[in-house]
């Protein structure tokens, strides 16, 4: 149930656009929501976007919300590290509603940069999936400026560009926990 809620929530933001240069957002309400999870002008915002979506979906569970506050970071790569060995499962298997995390590589060397999105669709026969991502675009260029749904390939070997680190899976909660 939480997976469907995450995807539905993420899809509701498709098309939200930034004011170029990470200077804000065209929709004031969306900007207020992004600021509520820590985003500030001039910051990249893909990690803030997925944090917003997950927090909107887990808002009824205050204990889990506090836990998420500790695990999410403005950095996609740091978010991946923070979720390792926690109550949230992390692995290399995509599933609906999971966070998908990449790290940028340059000439075979990892950098501190990364990217993060939310898995929205699986294409097992094609070794690919779709994800909803903030600070990206749907035309394939490097300049991110909107929330868009993109088709991605499972690639854990890329030596230049984004290399897939893995997936952070949402935790189902019982009604007793909310």
N, C-alpha and C positions, 0 to 999 in steps of 0.2 A: 504494500500500500504506500509506503513512504517513497519508493522509487517512482511510482506514477505521479505522486504529488510533486516531487522534485522536477521531473521532466515537464509537467504541465506549468509549473511556476517559471522554469527557465524559458520555455517557449513563449510565455506571456511577455517577455522582455525583448524578443527578437525584433530588430529594427531600431532599438534605442541607439542614439548616436551621441558621440562626444563632440564638444567644441574642439576642433583640431589642436593638437599639441597637449592633450590631456588637461585642458584648461577648464573643463566642466562638461556639463551635459545639456543638450538642447531641451530636454524635458526636466523642469525644475523638481518635480516630485521624485523622478528617478535619481537626480543629483542628491536630494535630501536622503534618500534611502542608501545611496552609496556612501555618503558622509557618515551615516549612522553606523557603518561597519568599519570606519576609519579612513576611507579614501580622502586624499587632499589634492588640491590642484597640482598639476605637473607630474603626478605619480601614474605609472602604468596601472591598469585597473582590472586585468583578467582575474587575479586572485581575489580581489574584493568582490567581483561579480559573483563568483561561485560561493563565496562566504555568505553573501546576501541571500542567495537562493536557498542554501542549506538552512540558514537561520530562520528564514521565513517559514520553512517547512517543519522545523523543530521548535518553533516559538512556544508551544504549549508545555515544553519540558524544560523548566528552569535549570535543573541540575545539568542536563545535557548542553544547554546553551552556555553555561559557565565553562564546561569542558571544551566546547568549540571555540570559545574566546581564547583559550590557552593554546589551541592547536593551529588555528589559522594564522597566516602571516601575509604581509604584503607581497612576499616572494613565493612564487609557485614552488621552487625547489625547496625552500625552507618549510613550506607547508607539508610537502611530501615527507621530509625528514621528521617533522613534528608528529605525524600520524603513524610513524613506524612503531611497531610493538605497543599498540594501544588497543582499546576496546573496538576500534574500527579495523576491519580486515583490509590489508593492502596486499596486492599481488599483480600478476601480469595478465590477468584475465578480465576483459571488458564486460561490463554488465550495465543494465539500465540504471540511470541515476547516479552512477559512480563518478567520482572526479577522475579525470584523465590528466596526467601530469607529464610534461616534457621538460628536458633540460637542453639548453643550447650548447652545441659543440662547434668548435672551430679547429680545423685541421686535426681532428681526432682528439682534441683536448676539451674537457668540460669547462664551461664558464659558469658564473654565478647566475646567469639569466635563464629563464624558463618561460613556460606558458602552461595554462590550466583551463580545463573546460569540464562539461558535464556530458556523459554518454547518453545519447538520446535514441540511438538505433543501432542494431547489430547486423552485419553482413558477413556471417561466418564463412560462406563459400568463397568470398572475395578477400578474406583476411583483412576486413576493414570495418569501420563503424562511422557513425555520425556523432558529432558533439556540438553542443551549444556553447559558444565561447564569447567572452567579452573582450574588448580591445583587439578585435580582429576585423575581418570583412569577408564578404562572400565572393569576391572576384579574384582572390588568390594573390594579391599583391602583399608586400611586407607591411604596408601602412595599415595599422589597426585603427578603426574609428567607430566600430559599432558592435552590437551583439548580433551574431550570425550563427547559423547552423552550417557546419562544414563536414565534408566526407574526409576521413583520415584513414591512413593505413597503419596496421600494427608494425612498427619499425623500431626495434630495440638496438639497431646496429648503426644508425646514421652517424657518419664521421664529420659531417658539416651540416649545420642547421639544427632543427629540433630532433632530439632523440627521445623516444618514449621511455619514461622511468617506470610507469605502472599506473595502477588504479586504486583509489581509496573508495571503499564500498560503504554506502550508507547503512546505518544501523536501524533495523526495524525496532519500533518501540510498541510496547503493549499499552492498551488504554489505561492500565493502572499506573504507568509511568508518566503519563501526560498530565 
